[in-house]
Amino acid sequence: MHRNAIISALILGYLLFPSPSFAATDPIAAFCSSAQAQADQEAKRQCEDYARSVADSQAKKSEKDEAQAAIDKINAEIRVAEQKIKLQNTIINRLSSDIGAKTKVVSALEGKIDRNTGSIRSVIQKVNVKDSVSLPEIMLSGGTFSDFYTQADQYVSLNKELTALLDEVRSQKDEVQSEKEELEDRKDREFDAKQAIEAEKRLIERKKTEKNAILALKTSEYNVAQKILTDQKQKVAQIRARLFKFQDGEGIPFGNAYDYAVKAGKVTGVRPAFVLGILMQESSYDSSDSSFGKNVGQCFVRDRSTGEGVSASTGAARIRVMNPTRDLPVFMDIVGNLGFDWTNTRVSCWITAYSGGKPFGWGGAMGPAQFIPSTWQLYQKRIAKGLGISVEETNPWNPEHAIMAASYYLGDLGAGLQTYSAEKNAACQYYSGRKCASSTAGNTYGTSVMKWVTKVQEEMIDPILGR
C-alpha cells in the first residue's frame, strides 16, 4: 500500500472510528468525533486537517524511528568491529613480543656458534701444525715422542667435542629460527585479518554517514509535521472553545476546565462533571454566556490582627473577611510564594450569619474552587504531586490547580464512588462539613450542585463524547 493510501486510511479511521482510549486521552480527538464538530462545517474541515496532520506526523515518526534503528544497528556493528580490531592488536602485539624474544635467542646462538667456530678453527690450526712437524724437529725440540703425540691426541679430542657442541647449537638455532619464521607468518596473517576488519569498519562507517543524512532528513520532516500538527491542533482547540465554552475573560474556558477535570479524575477517581458542577456552584454561573469561574471573591483582607477587610468594588469596610489565627498566616504564606500582594488579592466575603445574636463563620475562600487557606494547606503536597510541581507553586487562583485540589478534596469525601448519593453527600460536606441529612443548608447546597452536575454532563460533556 502506498504511503498516501495509508495516510488516507488513517484519516478515515480517525474520524469515523476513533480509538476509545485515544479519544479519552486526546480531548481534540474526542471533540472531532462529536456530533457538534461534524455538524459545524468549519470544525469538520479543521478536524479533517487535524486528522491528516496526526496521520502524517505518525508516518514521519515511523520513518524517523526506522532510520534511527538502522543507525543503532550500524553503531552496534561498529562496536563489534572495534572489539575485533582491539583483539587483533592484542594478538599482533603479543606475537611481536614473542618474535622479539626469539630474535634475541637466535642472536645469542649465532654468537655462540661464532665463538665455537673460532675455537675449532684454532684447534685445527694447532693440529695442522703438529702434523707438519718432522722427526728431526721433534728430536731437536727436546721433548719426547710420547709427549708430542699425547698433546696431538688432546687437540683431536677437543676438536671433536667442539664440533659436537657446534652441531647442537646450530640445531637449536635452526629450531628457534623456524619458530620465529612461523610466528612472523602468523603475525602477517593476523595483520591481514586486522586490515580486513578495518576495511569492513570503514565500509560500515560510510553506511553510517549515509544513514545519518537520512535520519537528519527524516527528523527535519518529522519536526515540520509536528509543527503543522501543533498549529492545526490550536485551530481546532479555538473552534472547540467557541462551540463548548464557559467563556474566557475572568472565567475558565470550558475546554480547559474539562481537560483539567479529566486529568484530575484520573488521579482521584472523581467524575469531571461533578467537579465542574461544584465550581459552577462555588464561583458563579452566568446563563447569558454559559460562563463560570468569574466570581473568585469580592473582598480584600487588610487587617492582620482582626481579619477585617474591604469590599473589592466599593472599598467599604467588611468584617470577618478571614480568620486571623487559623487562615490569615497561611494565606500570607501562599500569596507570598506566588508573589502576590496579600492586601489586594481577592477572597470571598463573610456571608452574614448569626447565632444567639453573635456572628459566626468567616469569609476568606480563595479561587474558583473557594478553598479556605488552612484547607488548601492540607492538600498542597498532593496537589503538587498530582501536577508535577513544587508545593510553593500551587496556586488556588490557577484553574488547573483549583480543579485538582477540589477533585482530591471531593474524593476524600467519598465522591470517587460516582453514585448520586455519594456525590451529593460529598457536596454537602464540601459546603458545611456535614452530610446532607445533618444540615439543612448543606442539603440545599448539595441539591443545587447535583442539578449543575446533570447539566454539565448531559449538555456539555456527553456531546463531546458523542453520546
C-alpha positions as CSV (number, residue, x, y, z in Angstrom):
1,M,0.0,0.0,0.0
2,H,1.4,3.4,-0.9
3,R,2.1,6.0,1.8
4,N,-0.7,8.3,0.7
5,A,-3.2,5.5,0.8
6,I,-2.0,4.6,4.3
7,I,-2.5,8.2,5.4
8,S,-5.9,8.3,3.8
9,A,-6.9,5.2,5.6
10,L,-5.7,6.5,8.9
11,I,-7.6,9.8,8.5
12,L,-10.9,7.9,7.7
13,G,-10.4,5.6,10.7
14,Y,-9.5,8.6,12.9
15,L,-12.7,10.5,12.0
16,L,-15.2,7.6,11.8
17,F,-13.8,5.1,14.4
18,P,-11.6,6.9,16.9
19,S,-10.0,4.6,19.4
20,P,-11.8,5.0,22.8
21,S,-8.5,5.1,24.7
22,F,-7.1,7.7,22.3
23,A,-10.2,9.8,22.4
24,A,-10.2,9.6,26.2
25,T,-6.6,10.9,26.4
26,D,-6.9,13.4,23.5
27,P,-9.7,16.0,24.0
28,I,-9.3,17.3,20.5
29,A,-9.9,13.8,19.1
30,A,-12.9,13.4,21.3
31,F,-14.2,16.8,20.1
32,C,-13.7,15.9,16.4
33,S,-15.7,12.7,16.8
34,S,-18.6,14.6,18.4
35,A,-21.9,15.4,16.6
36,Q,-21.3,19.1,17.2
37,A,-18.0,19.1,15.4
38,Q,-19.4,17.1,12.5
39,A,-22.4,19.5,12.2
40,D,-20.2,22.6,12.0
41,Q,-18.6,22.9,8.6
42,E,-15.5,24.8,9.8
43,A,-15.0,22.4,12.7
44,K,-15.4,19.4,10.4
45,R,-12.8,20.9,7.9
46,Q,-10.3,21.7,10.6
47,C,-10.8,18.3,12.2
48,E,-10.1,16.6,8.8
49,D,-6.9,18.7,8.5
50,Y,-6.0,17.8,12.1
51,A,-6.5,14.1,11.4
52,R,-4.4,14.4,8.3
53,S,-1.7,16.1,10.3
54,V,-1.8,13.4,13.0
55,A,-1.5,10.6,10.4
56,D,1.3,12.4,8.6
57,S,3.1,13.0,11.9
58,Q,2.8,9.4,12.9
59,A,4.1,8.3,9.4
60,K,7.1,10.7,9.7
61,K,7.8,9.5,13.2
62,S,7.8,5.9,12.0
63,E,10.2,6.8,9.2
64,K,12.4,8.7,11.7
65,D,12.4,5.8,14.1
66,E,13.2,3.4,11.3
67,A,16.2,5.5,10.3
68,Q,17.3,5.7,14.0
69,A,17.0,1.9,14.3
70,A,19.3,1.5,11.3
71,I,21.9,3.8,12.8
72,D,21.7,1.9,16.1
73,K,22.3,-1.3,14.3
74,I,25.3,0.2,12.4
75,N,26.7,1.5,15.7
76,A,26.4,-2.0,17.1
77,E,28.3,-3.4,14.1
78,I,31.0,-0.7,14.5
79,R,31.4,-1.6,18.2
80,V,31.8,-5.3,17.2
81,A,34.4,-4.4,14.6
82,E,36.3,-2.2,17.1
83,Q,36.4,-5.0,19.6
84,K,37.7,-7.4,16.9
85,I,40.4,-4.8,15.9
86,K,41.3,-4.4,19.6
87,L,41.7,-8.2,19.9
88,Q,43.8,-8.4,16.7
89,N,46.1,-5.6,18.0
90,T,46.5,-7.6,21.2
91,I,47.4,-10.8,19.3
92,I,49.8,-8.9,17.0
93,N,51.5,-7.2,19.9
94,R,51.9,-10.5,21.7
95,L,53.3,-12.1,18.5
96,S,55.7,-9.1,18.1
97,S,56.9,-9.7,21.6
98,D,57.4,-13.4,21.0
99,I,59.2,-12.7,17.8
100,G,61.5,-10.2,19.5
101,A,62.3,-12.8,22.2
102,K,63.0,-15.4,19.5
103,T,65.3,-13.0,17.7
104,K,67.3,-12.4,20.8
105,V,67.7,-16.2,21.3
106,V,68.8,-16.6,17.6
107,S,71.3,-13.8,18.0
108,A,72.7,-15.4,21.2
109,L,73.0,-18.8,19.5
110,E,74.7,-17.2,16.5
111,G,77.2,-15.6,18.8
112,K,77.8,-18.9,20.5
113,I,78.3,-20.6,17.1
114,D,80.8,-17.9,16.1
115,R,82.8,-18.4,19.3
116,N,82.8,-22.2,19.0
117,T,83.7,-21.9,15.3
118,G,86.7,-19.8,16.2
119,S,87.8,-22.3,18.9
120,I,87.5,-25.2,16.4
121,R,89.5,-23.2,13.9
122,S,92.2,-22.6,16.5
123,V,92.4,-26.3,17.4
124,I,92.5,-27.3,13.7
125,Q,95.4,-24.9,13.2
126,K,97.3,-26.4,16.1
127,V,96.6,-30.0,14.9
128,N,97.8,-29.0,11.4
129,V,100.9,-27.5,13.0
130,K,101.6,-30.8,14.8
131,D,101.0,-32.8,11.7
132,S,103.7,-30.8,9.8
133,V,106.5,-31.2,12.4
134,S,109.2,-33.6,11.1
135,L,111.0,-36.2,13.1
136,P,114.3,-34.2,13.4
137,E,112.3,-31.3,14.6
138,I,110.7,-33.4,17.4
139,M,114.1,-34.7,18.4
140,L,115.6,-31.2,18.4
141,S,112.7,-29.8,20.4
142,G,113.9,-31.6,23.5
143,G,110.6,-33.3,24.0
144,T,109.7,-37.0,23.8
145,F,107.7,-38.6,21.1
146,S,105.2,-39.6,23.7
147,D,104.6,-36.0,24.9
148,F,104.2,-34.8,21.3
149,Y,101.6,-37.4,20.3
150,T,99.7,-37.1,23.6
151,Q,99.3,-33.4,23.0
152,A,98.1,-34.0,19.4
153,D,95.5,-36.5,20.6
154,Q,94.2,-34.0,23.1
155,Y,93.7,-31.4,20.2
156,V,91.9,-34.0,18.2
157,S,89.6,-34.9,21.1
158,L,88.8,-31.3,21.8
159,N,88.1,-30.7,18.2
160,K,85.5,-33.5,18.3
161,E,83.8,-32.1,21.4
162,L,83.7,-28.6,19.9
163,T,82.3,-29.9,16.7
164,A,79.6,-31.8,18.5
165,L,78.7,-28.7,20.5
166,L,78.6,-26.6,17.4
167,D,76.3,-29.1,15.7
168,E,74.0,-28.9,18.8
169,V,74.0,-25.1,18.8
170,R,73.3,-25.0,15.1
171,S,70.4,-27.4,15.6
172,Q,69.0,-25.1,18.4
173,K,69.4,-22.1,16.2
174,D,67.6,-23.7,13.3
175,E,64.7,-24.7,15.6
176,V,64.4,-21.2,17.1
177,Q,64.7,-19.7,13.6
178,S,61.9,-21.9,12.4
179,E,59.7,-20.9,15.3
180,K,60.5,-17.3,14.7
181,E,59.6,-17.6,11.0
182,E,56.3,-19.4,11.9
183,L,55.5,-16.5,14.3
184,E,56.2,-14.0,11.6
185,D,53.9,-15.8,9.2
186,R,51.2,-15.9,11.9
187,K,51.7,-12.2,12.6
188,D,51.3,-11.5,8.9
189,R,48.0,-13.5,8.8
190,E,46.7,-11.7,11.9
191,F,47.7,-8.3,10.4
192,D,45.9,-9.2,7.2
193,A,42.8,-10.1,9.3
194,K,43.1,-6.8,11.1
195,Q,43.3,-4.9,7.8
196,A,40.2,-6.8,6.5
197,I,38.3,-5.8,9.7
198,E,39.4,-2.2,9.4
199,A,38.2,-2.2,5.8
200,E,34.9,-3.6,6.9
201,K,34.6,-0.9,9.6
202,R,35.3,1.8,7.1
203,L,32.6,0.5,4.9
204,I,30.2,0.4,7.8
205,E,31.1,4.0,8.8
206,R,30.4,5.1,5.2
207,K,27.0,3.5,5.5
208,K,26.5,5.3,8.9
209,T,27.3,8.6,7.2
210,E,24.6,7.9,4.6
211,K,22.1,6.8,7.3
212,N,22.9,9.9,9.4
213,A,22.0,12.0,6.4
214,I,18.7,10.1,6.0
215,L,18.0,10.5,9.8
216,A,18.6,14.2,9.6
217,L,16.2,14.5,6.7
218,K,13.6,12.3,8.4
219,T,14.0,14.2,11.7
220,S,13.5,17.5,9.8
221,E,10.4,16.2,8.1
222,Y,9.1,15.0,11.4
223,N,9.7,18.3,13.1
224,V,7.9,20.1,10.3
225,A,5.0,17.6,10.6
226,Q,4.9,18.2,14.4
227,K,4.8,22.0,13.9
228,I,1.9,21.6,11.4
229,L,0.2,19.3,13.8
230,T,0.6,21.7,16.7
231,D,-0.7,24.6,14.6
232,Q,-3.7,22.6,13.5
233,K,-4.4,21.4,17.0
234,Q,-4.5,25.0,18.1
235,K,-7.0,25.9,15.4
236,V,-9.3,23.0,16.4
237,A,-8.9,24.0,20.0
238,Q,-10.1,27.5,19.2
239,I,-13.2,26.2,17.5
240,R,-13.8,23.8,20.3
241,A,-13.6,26.7,22.8
242,R,-16.1,28.6,20.6
243,L,-18.6,25.7,20.5
244,F,-18.2,24.5,24.0
245,K,-17.2,27.2,26.4
246,F,-17.7,28.6,29.8
247,Q,-16.4,31.9,28.4
248,D,-12.9,33.4,28.8
249,G,-12.4,36.8,30.4
250,E,-12.3,36.3,34.2
251,G,-13.8,32.9,33.9
252,I,-12.5,29.5,32.8
253,P,-12.9,28.3,29.2
254,F,-14.9,25.1,29.3
255,G,-12.4,23.2,27.1
256,N,-9.6,23.9,29.6
257,A,-11.8,23.2,32.6
258,Y,-12.9,19.9,31.2
259,D,-9.3,18.9,30.4
260,Y,-8.2,19.8,33.9
261,A,-11.1,17.8,35.4
262,V,-10.4,14.8,33.3
263,K,-6.7,14.9,34.3
264,A,-7.7,15.2,38.0
265,G,-10.2,12.5,37.7
266,K,-7.6,10.0,36.5
267,V,-5.7,10.7,39.8
268,T,-8.7,10.9,42.2
269,G,-11.5,8.9,40.6
270,V,-13.9,11.8,40.8
271,R,-16.2,12.4,37.8
272,P,-15.2,15.5,35.8
273,A,-18.9,16.6,35.6
274,F,-19.1,16.6,39.4
275,V,-16.0,18.7,39.9
276,L,-17.2,21.2,37.3
277,G,-20.7,21.3,39.0
278,I,-19.0,22.2,42.3
279,L,-17.1,25.0,40.6
280,M,-20.3,26.4,38.8
281,Q,-22.0,26.5,42.3
282,E,-19.0,28.0,44.1
283,S,-17.8,30.6,41.7
284,S,-21.0,31.6,39.9
285,Y,-22.6,30.7,36.6
286,D,-23.8,33.2,34.1
287,S,-26.6,31.7,31.9
288,S,-26.3,34.6,29.4
289,D,-22.9,33.4,28.2
290,S,-22.6,30.0,29.8
291,S,-19.6,31.1,31.8
292,F,-18.4,30.1,35.2
293,G,-15.5,30.9,37.5
294,K,-15.7,34.6,37.3
295,N,-16.5,35.2,40.9
296,V,-13.4,34.3,42.9
297,G,-14.3,36.7,45.7
298,Q,-15.4,40.3,46.3
299,C,-13.3,41.2,49.3
300,F,-9.7,42.1,50.3
301,V,-8.4,41.3,53.7
302,R,-6.5,44.2,55.2
303,D,-6.1,43.7,59.0
304,R,-3.7,41.0,60.2
305,S,-4.9,41.1,63.7
306,T,-8.7,41.1,63.2
307,G,-9.1,39.6,59.7
308,E,-11.2,42.6,58.7
309,G,-11.1,44.0,55.2
310,V,-12.9,45.9,52.5
311,S,-15.2,45.4,49.5
312,A,-13.1,44.9,46.3
313,S,-15.6,47.0,44.3
314,T,-16.5,49.9,46.7
315,G,-13.8,49.9,49.3
316,A,-16.4,49.8,52.1
317,A,-15.3,48.1,55.3
318,R,-16.1,44.4,55.7
319,I,-15.9,42.4,58.9
320,R,-14.8,38.7,59.3
321,V,-13.2,38.6,55.9
322,M,-10.7,36.0,57.1
323,N,-9.9,34.1,60.3
324,P,-6.9,35.9,61.7
325,T,-5.3,33.0,63.5
326,R,-6.3,29.9,61.6
327,D,-6.2,31.2,58.0
328,L,-4.5,34.6,57.6
329,P,-0.9,33.4,58.4
330,V,-1.3,30.5,55.9
331,F,-2.9,32.9,53.3
332,M,0.1,35.2,53.6
333,D,2.5,32.3,53.0
334,I,0.5,31.1,50.0
335,V,0.3,34.5,48.3
336,G,3.9,35.4,49.3
337,N,5.2,32.3,47.5
338,L,3.2,33.3,44.4
339,G,4.5,36.9,44.5
340,F,1.0,38.4,45.2
341,D,0.1,41.3,47.4
342,W,-2.0,39.8,50.2
343,T,-3.8,43.0,50.8
344,N,-5.0,43.1,47.2
345,T,-5.8,39.5,46.4
346,R,-9.5,38.7,46.1
347,V,-11.1,36.3,48.6
348,S,-14.7,35.6,49.5
349,C,-16.5,38.0,51.9
350,W,-18.2,36.8,55.1
351,I,-21.7,35.5,54.5
352,T,-23.7,37.2,57.2
353,A,-24.7,34.6,59.8
354,Y,-25.7,35.0,63.5
355,S,-26.4,32.5,66.2
356,G,-27.8,33.7,69.5
357,G,-27.1,37.3,68.4
358,K,-23.4,36.5,67.8
359,P,-21.8,36.4,64.4
360,F,-20.2,33.1,63.3
361,G,-18.2,31.8,60.4
362,W,-15.7,33.6,58.2
363,G,-15.0,34.5,54.6
364,G,-11.6,34.2,53.1
365,A,-12.2,31.4,50.5
366,M,-9.7,31.5,47.6
367,G,-10.0,31.0,43.8
368,P,-12.6,29.3,41.7
369,A,-12.8,26.2,44.0
370,Q,-13.2,28.5,47.0
371,F,-10.7,26.8,49.3
372,I,-10.2,28.2,52.8
373,P,-6.4,28.8,53.2
374,S,-5.9,26.2,56.0
375,T,-7.7,23.6,54.0
376,W,-5.7,24.4,50.9
377,Q,-2.5,23.9,53.0
378,L,-3.6,20.4,53.9
379,Y,-3.8,19.5,50.2
380,Q,-0.7,21.4,48.9
381,K,1.6,18.4,48.8
382,R,-0.9,16.2,47.0
383,I,-1.8,19.0,44.5
384,A,1.9,19.5,43.8
385,K,2.5,15.7,43.3
386,G,-0.6,15.4,41.0
387,L,0.6,18.3,38.8
388,G,4.3,17.6,39.0
389,I,5.2,21.0,40.5
390,S,6.6,22.3,43.8
391,V,4.5,22.9,46.8
392,E,5.3,26.6,46.6
393,E,4.0,26.8,43.1
394,T,0.5,25.6,44.0
395,N,-1.9,28.4,43.2
396,P,-5.6,28.5,44.4
397,W,-6.4,31.0,41.6
398,N,-4.9,28.8,38.8
399,P,-7.9,26.9,37.4
400,E,-5.9,23.7,36.8
401,H,-4.6,23.7,40.4
402,A,-8.0,24.6,41.8
403,I,-9.7,21.8,40.0
404,M,-7.1,19.3,41.1
405,A,-7.5,20.4,44.7
406,A,-11.3,20.2,44.5
407,S,-11.1,16.7,43.0
408,Y,-8.7,15.5,45.8
409,Y,-11.0,17.0,48.5
410,L,-14.2,15.6,47.0
411,G,-12.6,12.2,46.5
412,D,-11.7,12.2,50.2
413,L,-15.4,13.0,50.9
414,G,-16.5,9.9,49.0
415,A,-17.3,11.3,45.6
416,G,-15.0,8.7,44.0
417,L,-17.8,6.2,44.3
418,Q,-19.6,8.2,41.5
419,T,-23.1,7.4,42.8
420,Y,-25.7,10.1,43.2
421,S,-25.9,9.8,47.0
422,A,-22.1,9.7,47.4
423,E,-21.6,12.8,45.2
424,K,-24.5,14.7,46.9
425,N,-23.1,13.9,50.4
426,A,-19.7,15.0,49.3
427,A,-21.1,18.3,48.0
428,C,-22.9,18.9,51.4
429,Q,-19.7,18.2,53.3
430,Y,-17.8,20.4,50.9
431,Y,-20.1,23.3,51.9
432,S,-21.0,22.6,55.6
433,G,-18.6,19.9,56.8
434,R,-21.6,17.6,57.4
435,K,-23.6,15.1,55.3
436,C,-26.8,16.2,53.7
437,A,-29.1,14.6,56.3
438,S,-27.4,16.6,59.1
439,S,-27.5,20.0,57.6
440,T,-30.5,21.8,56.0
441,A,-28.2,24.4,54.4
442,G,-25.9,21.7,53.2
443,N,-28.7,19.7,51.7
444,T,-29.9,22.7,49.8
445,Y,-26.4,23.2,48.5
446,G,-26.0,19.6,47.6
447,T,-29.3,19.5,45.6
448,S,-28.2,22.6,43.7
449,V,-24.8,21.2,42.9
450,M,-26.3,17.9,41.6
451,K,-28.5,20.0,39.2
452,W,-25.4,21.6,37.8
453,V,-23.7,18.2,37.6
454,T,-26.6,16.9,35.5
455,K,-26.5,20.0,33.2
456,V,-22.7,19.7,32.7
457,Q,-22.8,16.0,32.0
458,E,-25.8,15.9,29.6
459,E,-25.4,19.3,27.9
460,M,-21.7,19.8,27.8
461,I,-19.7,16.6,28.3
462,D,-21.9,14.0,26.6
463,P,-21.9,15.9,23.3
464,I,-18.1,16.0,23.3
465,L,-18.0,12.2,23.8
466,G,-20.6,11.7,21.0
467,R,-23.3,10.4,23.3
